[in-house]
Amino acid sequence: MTRTTVRSGSSVSDAAWGKVNLTAKAITKGGFDSLFKKIFATDPNEKLKKAFACYLSTATGPVAGTLYLSTARVAFCSDRPLSFVAPSGQETWTYYKDSGFVTQLYREPGGFCHPIKVMIPLSDIATVYPVVMKENPASESYIEVVTVDGHDFWFMGFVKFEKASFELLNNVLDFNATTEPVAA
């Protein structure tokens, strides 16, 4: 996938409905902070700062979910399955599971699937690149997060791209400003 062909595959109205659904889910689960703590094992001192409805770009297409920004990590979770064509030619639905913070297709024996969960400790983030494509900024804007070991994650389809970019960049900058450098 190249930067010039990135598309979220969603319209602004789809992203807006995603935000409405996210808010409804958070309300029924006790708020965003409670939902974040239920989905991810958190440190007692870890605090949720922001949550955004968005998509994670994957090899099989964009996955709708929620991007969480906390005092310790950037995390993404979706409970929606992915569709792909199996070697038999039949459409199959599956979920992703994280392995560290690298995602992979995963289905347990018996068909039980897990949602996609990506957890990137702030200490592992090397760079954050907000990218706005000039040809079609509404549907081709994305935020690329690159880890210190070279993994990259592309988040897109934000209702308010500028706000999400600002919050993510500031979250990483705030963490780096309060963390003492490790002596070499």
C-alpha positions in Angstrom: 0.0 0.0 0.0 1.4 3.4 -0.9 0.6 6.7 0.6 -1.1 7.9 -2.5 -3.7 5.1 -2.5 -4.8 5.2 1.1 -8.5 5.4 1.5 -10.6 4.7 4.5 -13.5 3.5 2.3 -15.9 5.4 4.5 -17.8 8.7 4.1 -17.9 11.5 6.6 -21.4 10.3 7.5 -20.1 6.8 8.1 -17.5 8.2 10.5 -20.1 10.3 12.2 -22.4 7.3 12.8 -19.3 5.5 14.1 -18.9 8.2 16.7 -22.5 8.1 17.6 -22.3 4.3 18.1 -19.1 4.7 20.1 -20.7 7.2 22.4 -23.7 4.9 22.9 -21.5 2.0 23.7 -19.5 4.0 26.2 -22.6 5.2 27.9 -23.9 1.7 28.3 -20.6 0.4 29.6 -20.1 3.2 32.2 -18.2 5.8 30.2 -15.1 5.9 28.0 -12.7 5.4 31.0 -14.6 2.3 32.2 -14.8 0.9 28.7 -11.1 1.4 28.1 -10.2 -0.3 31.4 -12.5 -3.3 30.6 -10.9 -3.7 27.1 -7.2 -3.3 28.1 -5.3 -4.3 31.2 -4.3 -0.9 32.6 -1.9 0.2 35.2 -3.7 1.7 38.2 -2.0 5.1 37.5 -2.9 5.1 33.8 -5.5 7.6 32.8 -7.6 7.8 29.6 -7.1 11.2 28.0 -9.2 11.0 24.7 -11.1 8.5 22.6 -11.8 8.8 18.9 -13.9 6.7 16.5 -11.8 5.9 13.4 -10.5 3.1 11.2 -7.2 1.1 11.3 -5.8 0.3 7.9 -5.1 -3.4 7.4 -4.0 -5.6 4.5 -7.7 -6.7 4.1 -9.1 -3.2 4.3 -10.1 -0.6 7.0 -11.4 -1.8 10.4 -13.8 0.4 12.3 -13.1 0.9 15.9 -11.9 3.2 18.7 -8.5 4.9 19.1 -7.7 5.5 22.8 -5.1 7.9 24.0 -3.9 7.3 27.6 -1.1 8.5 29.7 0.8 5.3 28.9 -0.2 4.1 25.4 -2.0 4.5 22.2 -4.6 1.7 21.8 -7.1 0.6 19.2 -10.0 -1.8 19.6 -12.7 -3.0 17.3 -15.4 -5.6 17.8 -16.3 -5.7 14.2 -15.2 -8.6 12.0 -13.2 -8.4 8.7 -14.4 -9.9 5.5 -12.0 -11.7 3.2 -12.1 -14.3 0.4 -10.8 -17.7 1.6 -8.8 -19.9 -0.8 -12.0 -21.9 -1.4 -13.5 -18.7 -2.9 -16.0 -18.3 -0.1 -16.3 -15.0 1.8 -15.1 -15.5 5.4 -15.4 -13.3 8.4 -12.7 -13.1 11.0 -11.2 -10.8 13.6 -7.7 -9.7 14.3 -5.7 -10.4 17.5 -2.6 -8.5 18.6 0.7 -10.2 19.2 2.6 -7.7 21.3 1.4 -4.7 19.3 1.6 -6.3 15.9 -1.7 -7.5 14.6 -2.4 -10.8 12.8 -5.4 -12.7 11.6 -6.6 -15.0 14.3 -9.4 -17.5 14.8 -9.5 -20.0 17.6 -10.5 -23.6 17.0 -14.2 -23.9 17.2 -14.7 -20.5 15.5 -14.4 -18.2 18.5 -12.9 -14.9 17.3 -11.3 -12.0 19.2 -11.6 -8.3 18.3 -8.7 -6.4 17.0 -6.7 -4.9 19.8 -3.5 -2.9 19.2 -1.6 -1.5 22.2 1.4 0.7 21.6 3.3 1.9 24.7 4.1 5.6 24.3 7.8 4.7 25.0 7.7 2.6 21.8 6.5 5.4 19.5 9.3 6.8 17.3 7.2 9.2 15.2 3.7 10.3 14.5 2.9 11.6 10.9 -0.5 13.3 10.2 -0.9 13.2 6.5 -3.5 15.1 4.5 -3.7 14.2 0.8 -4.3 17.4 -1.3 -6.5 15.6 -3.9 -9.2 14.5 -1.4 -8.4 15.6 2.2 -11.7 14.4 3.6 -11.4 10.7 2.6 -7.6 10.4 2.3 -6.3 11.9 5.5 -4.6 9.5 8.0 -2.2 9.4 10.9 0.8 7.1 10.7 2.3 5.9 13.9 5.7 4.4 13.6 7.3 2.4 16.4 11.0 2.3 17.4 11.3 -1.1 15.8 9.8 0.0 12.5 6.2 -1.2 12.7 3.7 1.3 11.3 0.0 1.7 12.0 -2.3 3.9 9.9 -5.4 5.4 11.5 -8.0 7.2 9.3 -11.6 8.2 9.0 -11.7 10.6 11.9 -14.7 12.9 12.2 -12.3 15.7 13.3 -9.0 14.8 11.8 -7.2 17.9 13.0 -8.3 17.4 16.6 -7.3 13.7 16.6 -3.9 14.6 15.1 -3.3 17.4 17.6 -4.3 15.2 20.6 -2.2 12.2 19.5 0.9 14.4 18.8 0.5 16.2 22.1 0.0 12.9 24.0 3.4 11.6 22.7 5.1 14.9 23.3 3.8 15.2 26.8 5.0 11.6 27.6 8.4 12.3 26.1 8.7 15.6 28.1 7.9 13.8 31.4 10.1 10.8 30.8 13.8 10.8 31.6 16.0 9.7 28.8 17.6 6.3 29.3 21.4 6.5 29.7 23.3 4.7 26.9 
